[in-house]
Amino acid sequence: MIILGLDPGTATTGYGIIKTTIPKHLPQDRNEKPKVIDFGCVTTTQSFSAGQRLEIIHREINKLIDKHKPDIISIESLYFFKNLKTVMPVSQAKGVIMLAAAQKKVPIFEFTPLQVKMAVVGYGRAEKKQVQEMTKQLLDLSGFDVKKKSRKKDDASDALGIALCAVLKNPTFDLS
C-alpha cells in the first residue's frame, strides 16, 4: 500500500510518500517499518496571485499522484486556527488537494494534529521535534541522504508523520 501524506498550505505544502508491504485488505503490522518513497515540498511565492498558487498546488499534487499511484491520501485536518488570516488560504489549498484526489479517485483520510501526535508519539501534546524524531525512528529512510533532504522544510517531515498516522491509526482500511 502506498500512502501520500500531505500538510497543506499555500506557501508550502509538505508531502511524504510511504509504502507498506502488507496488502491493503489485511491488518498492517505495527512492527513493520514503512519505507519512505519520497518527501519534499510544493512551494509557491507571494508574487503569484492566490489563484495561481492554488493552480500550482493542484498541478503538483496531480503529478505526485500520477507518479506514485497512492492507494490513499492522508491529509492534515484543519480543526482550529489562532490566526484567521491563515485559515482561509490553508483551507483553499486543502480544497484543491482534495479536488485532485477526487479527480483521481484516491480515498482521503483526514487527521487532526492531535491525532497525528497520539498515533506517532503516543502523547497528544507532544512537541513538533518529538513527532519528527519518532517519525524518523518509525520509518525506513534507507536510500535517502537525510541531512540533504531534511533541508526541505518541516512541512515535509510533518507530511511523513501524517502518512505514518494513516498506517498506525487505521490498521485496516475499508476502501469499499
TANORFEN-V348662 format. One record per pair of residues at least 24 apart in sequence whose C-alpha atoms are under 10 Angstrom apart, sorted by the first residue. I is the first residue (numbers start at 0). J is the second residue. Records with the same first field share a line. If there is no record, write none. Layout:
BEGIN
I = J / J
END
This chain:
BEGIN
0 = 24 / 27 / 33 / 68 / 69 / 70 / 71 / 166
1 = 33 / 34 / 35 / 36 / 67 / 68 / 69 / 70 / 71 / 72 / 162
2 = 33 / 35 / 36 / 67 / 68 / 69 / 70 / 71 / 72 / 73 / 107 / 159 / 161 / 162 / 163 / 165 / 166
3 = 36 / 37 / 38 / 60 / 63 / 64 / 67 / 68 / 69 / 70 / 71 / 72 / 73 / 74 / 105 / 107 / 158 / 159 / 161 / 162 / 163 / 165
4 = 38 / 69 / 71 / 72 / 73 / 74 / 75 / 107 / 108 / 109 / 155 / 156 / 157 / 158 / 159 / 160 / 161 / 162 / 163 / 164 / 165
5 = 38 / 39 / 40 / 60 / 72 / 73 / 74 / 75 / 76 / 93 / 96 / 109 / 154 / 155 / 156 / 157 / 158 / 159 / 160 / 161 / 162
6 = 40 / 73 / 74 / 75 / 76 / 89 / 92 / 93 / 153 / 154 / 155 / 156 / 157 / 158 / 159 / 160 / 161 / 162
7 = 40 / 41 / 56 / 74 / 75 / 76 / 77 / 88 / 89 / 90 / 91 / 92 / 93 / 94 / 95 / 96 / 154 / 158
8 = 41 / 42 / 43 / 53 / 56 / 85 / 86 / 87 / 88 / 89 / 90 / 91 / 92 / 93 / 154
9 = 41 / 42 / 43 / 44 / 45 / 49 / 52 / 53 / 55 / 56 / 85 / 87 / 88 / 89 / 90 / 91 / 92 / 93
10 = 40 / 41 / 42 / 43 / 44 / 45 / 49 / 52 / 53 / 56 / 88 / 89 / 92
11 = 39 / 40 / 41 / 42 / 43 / 44 / 52 / 56 / 89 / 92 / 152 / 153 / 154 / 155
12 = 39 / 40 / 41 / 42 / 43 / 56 / 59 / 60 / 89 / 92 / 93 / 96 / 152 / 154 / 155 / 157 / 158
13 = 38 / 39 / 40 / 41 / 42 / 151 / 152 / 153 / 154 / 155 / 156 / 157 / 158 / 159
14 = 38 / 39 / 40 / 41 / 60 / 63 / 73 / 74 / 154 / 155 / 156 / 157 / 158 / 159 / 160 / 161 / 162
15 = 39 / 40 / 63 / 73 / 154 / 155 / 156 / 157 / 158 / 159 / 160 / 161 / 162 / 163
16 = 63 / 64 / 67 / 69 / 72 / 73 / 155 / 158 / 159 / 161 / 162 / 163
17 = 67 / 69 / 138 / 139 / 140 / 159 / 162 / 163 / 166
18 = 69 / 70 / 138 / 139 / 162 / 163 / 166
19 = 163 / 166
22 = 171
23 = 70 / 71 / 170 / 171 / 172 / 173 / 174
24 = 170 / 171 / 172 / 173 / 174
25 = 170 / 171 / 172
26 = 166 / 169 / 170 / 171 / 172
27 = 166 / 167 / 168 / 169 / 170 / 171 / 172
28 = 166 / 167 / 170
29 = 137 / 166 / 167 / 170
30 = 137
31 = 137 / 138 / 139
32 = 136 / 137 / 138 / 139 / 140 / 163
33 = 137 / 138 / 139 / 140 / 162 / 163 / 166
34 = 137 / 138 / 139 / 140 / 141 / 142
35 = 135 / 138 / 139 / 140 / 141 / 142 / 143 / 159 / 162 / 163
36 = 67 / 139 / 140 / 141 / 142 / 143
37 = 63 / 67 / 140 / 143 / 148 / 155 / 159
38 = 143 / 148 / 149 / 151 / 154 / 155 / 156 / 158 / 159
39 = 148 / 149 / 150 / 151 / 152 / 153 / 154 / 155 / 156 / 158 / 159
40 = 151 / 152 / 153 / 154 / 155 / 156 / 158
41 = 154 / 155
49 = 88 / 91 / 92
50 = 91
52 = 88 / 92
53 = 88 / 91 / 92 / 93 / 94 / 95 / 96
54 = 92 / 95
55 = 92 / 95
56 = 92 / 93 / 95 / 96 / 99
57 = 92 / 93 / 94 / 95 / 96 / 97 / 98 / 99 / 100
58 = 95 / 96 / 99
59 = 96 / 99
60 = 95 / 96 / 97 / 98 / 99 / 100
61 = 96 / 98 / 99 / 100 / 102 / 103
62 = 99
64 = 99 / 100 / 103 / 105
65 = 103
68 = 103 / 105
69 = 100 / 103 / 105 / 106
70 = 104 / 105 / 106 / 107 / 174
71 = 100 / 104 / 105 / 106 / 107 / 108 / 162 / 165 / 172 / 174
72 = 96 / 97 / 100 / 105 / 106 / 107 / 108 / 109 / 161 / 162 / 165
73 = 106 / 107 / 108 / 109 / 110 / 158 / 159 / 160 / 161 / 162 / 163 / 164 / 165 / 166
74 = 107 / 108 / 109 / 110 / 111 / 158 / 161 / 162 / 164 / 165
75 = 108 / 109 / 110 / 111 / 112 / 114 / 115 / 157 / 158 / 160 / 161 / 162
76 = 108 / 109 / 110 / 111 / 112 / 113 / 114 / 161
77 = 109 / 110 / 111 / 112
78 = 110 / 111 / 112 / 113
79 = 111 / 112
105 = 174
106 = 173 / 174 / 175
107 = 165 / 174
108 = 161 / 162 / 164 / 165 / 169 / 172
109 = 161 / 164 / 165
110 = 161 / 162 / 164 / 165 / 168
111 = 161
112 = 157 / 160 / 161 / 164
114 = 161 / 164 / 165 / 168
115 = 157 / 160 / 161 / 162 / 163 / 164 / 165 / 167 / 168
116 = 160 / 161 / 164
117 = 164 / 167 / 168
118 = 160 / 161 / 163 / 164 / 165 / 166 / 167 / 168 / 169
119 = 160 / 161 / 163 / 164 / 165 / 166 / 167 / 168
120 = 160 / 164
127 = 153 / 156 / 157
128 = 153 / 156
130 = 156 / 157 / 160
131 = 156 / 157 / 159 / 160
132 = 156 / 160
133 = 160
134 = 159 / 160 / 161 / 162 / 163 / 164
135 = 159 / 160
137 = 163
138 = 163
END
